[in-house]
Amino acid sequence: MMEFHEEWTLESALEILQHPTVDSTIWAEAVEWLMIYGPPEIQELLKQASGHATQESFPELKPQGYAPDGTPCYDISELAANVGISEEEAREKLQKMEAKHGMQHGFGEDDTSSLQ
């Protein structure tokens, strides 16, 4: 089975983003790949867009801290409530993402700071 990081190239992911009628699941996978494996300037643009979308869609959701790279970290129970799933389901999704990407996505209080 092909690993997630091998499923895309920069060119293929960018082509999907520009396609006018692409399936939303495939589009989301291309964005996910770019956010993790894309060039830093594209990662930064996508993080900014994600932050803007979060503020617009979930204005009551506030970061509880910041990861070492400055990424905002949210309380998982608040995230779950805002998207209409249980905290257990949110934790399961987070664990699957971490396994899929081979990297930490969830951070505890000891891993975050209050300053960005």
RAQUI-V101316 format. One record per residue. N is the residue number from 1. RES is the residue in one letter. PHI is phi in radians with two decimals (999 if undefined). OMEGA is omega in degrees with one decimal (999 if undefined). NEAR is the number of other C-alpha atoms within 8 Angstrom. Layout:
# RAQUI-V101316
((N & RES & PHI & OMEGA & NEAR) (N & RES & PHI & OMEGA & NEAR))
This chain:
# RAQUI-V101316
((1 & M & 999 & -178.2 & 2) (2 & M & -1.31 & 176.5 & 5) (3 & E & -1.24 & -177.3 & 7) (4 & F & -0.98 & -177.1 & 9) (5 & H & -1.14 & 179.3 & 8) (6 & E & -1.61 & -175.3 & 7) (7 & E & -1.30 & -175.1 & 7) (8 & W & -2.31 & 166.6 & 10) (9 & T & -2.14 & 176.8 & 7) (10 & L & -1.00 & -177.6 & 8) (11 & E & -1.12 & -178.0 & 6) (12 & S & -1.19 & 179.4 & 8) (13 & A & -1.13 & 179.0 & 13) (14 & L & -1.15 & 177.4 & 9) (15 & E & -1.10 & 178.5 & 8) (16 & I & -1.09 & -179.4 & 11) (17 & L & -1.07 & -177.3 & 9) (18 & Q & -1.60 & -176.7 & 6) (19 & H & -1.24 & -174.0 & 7) (20 & P & -1.28 & -175.0 & 4) (21 & T & -2.27 & -176.3 & 4) (22 & V & -1.20 & 176.1 & 8) (23 & D & -1.08 & -175.5 & 6) (24 & S & -1.11 & 178.8 & 6) (25 & T & -1.17 & 178.6 & 6) (26 & I & -1.15 & 178.2 & 9) (27 & W & -1.04 & -179.3 & 11) (28 & A & -1.10 & 178.0 & 8) (29 & E & -1.14 & 178.1 & 8) (30 & A & -1.13 & 177.7 & 13) (31 & V & -1.11 & 178.4 & 11) (32 & E & -1.00 & -179.9 & 8) (33 & W & -1.08 & -179.4 & 13) (34 & L & -1.13 & -179.8 & 13) (35 & M & -1.16 & -177.2 & 11) (36 & I & -1.74 & -172.0 & 7) (37 & Y & -2.00 & -178.8 & 7) (38 & G & -1.27 & 177.5 & 10) (39 & P & -1.06 & -177.1 & 7) (40 & P & -0.91 & -178.3 & 6) (41 & E & -1.18 & 177.0 & 6) (42 & I & -1.29 & 176.5 & 10) (43 & Q & -1.00 & -179.0 & 12) (44 & E & -1.12 & 177.3 & 8) (45 & L & -1.06 & -179.8 & 8) (46 & L & -1.20 & 176.4 & 10) (47 & K & -1.11 & 178.1 & 9) (48 & Q & -1.11 & 178.9 & 8) (49 & A & -1.12 & 179.0 & 8) (50 & S & -1.12 & 178.2 & 8) (51 & G & -1.08 & 178.4 & 8) (52 & H & -1.11 & 179.8 & 8) (53 & A & -1.10 & 178.4 & 8) (54 & T & -1.11 & 179.1 & 10) (55 & Q & -1.09 & -178.8 & 10) (56 & E & -1.23 & -174.6 & 7) (57 & S & -1.48 & -176.7 & 6) (58 & F & -2.34 & -173.4 & 8) (59 & P & -1.06 & -179.4 & 8) (60 & E & -1.41 & -178.9 & 5) (61 & L & -1.42 & -178.7 & 11) (62 & K & -2.11 & 177.3 & 6) (63 & P & -1.04 & 177.1 & 9) (64 & Q & -1.66 & 179.1 & 9) (65 & G & 3.10 & -178.4 & 13) (66 & Y & -2.33 & 177.7 & 15) (67 & A & -1.20 & 179.9 & 12) (68 & P & -0.96 & 179.3 & 8) (69 & D & -1.55 & 178.1 & 5) (70 & G & 1.61 & 179.3 & 7) (71 & T & -1.20 & 178.2 & 8) (72 & P & -1.13 & 177.8 & 10) (73 & C & -2.05 & -176.7 & 11) (74 & Y & -1.99 & 175.1 & 11) (75 & D & -1.18 & -173.3 & 8) (76 & I & -1.15 & 177.9 & 9) (77 & S & -1.22 & 176.2 & 9) (78 & E & -1.20 & 176.6 & 9) (79 & L & -1.03 & -178.4 & 11) (80 & A & -1.02 & -179.2 & 13) (81 & A & -1.06 & -178.0 & 10) (82 & N & -1.22 & 179.2 & 9) (83 & V & -1.77 & 172.4 & 6) (84 & G & 1.37 & 175.2 & 6) (85 & I & -2.23 & 178.6 & 9) (86 & S & -1.35 & 177.1 & 9) (87 & E & -1.09 & 178.2 & 10) (88 & E & -1.07 & 178.6 & 6) (89 & E & -1.11 & 178.4 & 9) (90 & A & -1.10 & 178.1 & 13) (91 & R & -1.11 & 177.6 & 9) (92 & E & -1.09 & 178.9 & 8) (93 & K & -1.09 & 178.9 & 8) (94 & L & -1.10 & 178.8 & 10) (95 & Q & -1.10 & 178.2 & 8) (96 & K & -1.12 & 177.9 & 8) (97 & M & -1.10 & -179.9 & 9) (98 & E & -1.11 & 177.8 & 11) (99 & A & -1.18 & -179.1 & 8) (100 & K & -1.10 & -175.1 & 8) (101 & H & -1.67 & -177.8 & 8) (102 & G & 1.14 & -179.7 & 6) (103 & M & -2.61 & -179.6 & 6) (104 & Q & -1.35 & 174.2 & 6) (105 & H & -2.05 & 179.4 & 7) (106 & G & -1.72 & -178.5 & 5) (107 & F & -2.22 & 175.1 & 10) (108 & G & -1.59 & -179.0 & 6) (109 & E & -1.03 & -179.6 & 7) (110 & D & -1.22 & -177.5 & 6) (111 & D & -1.63 & -174.3 & 8) (112 & T & -2.04 & 174.8 & 12) (113 & S & -2.24 & 179.6 & 11) (114 & S & -1.50 & -179.6 & 7) (115 & L & -1.89 & 178.6 & 5) (116 & Q & -1.53 & 999 & 8))
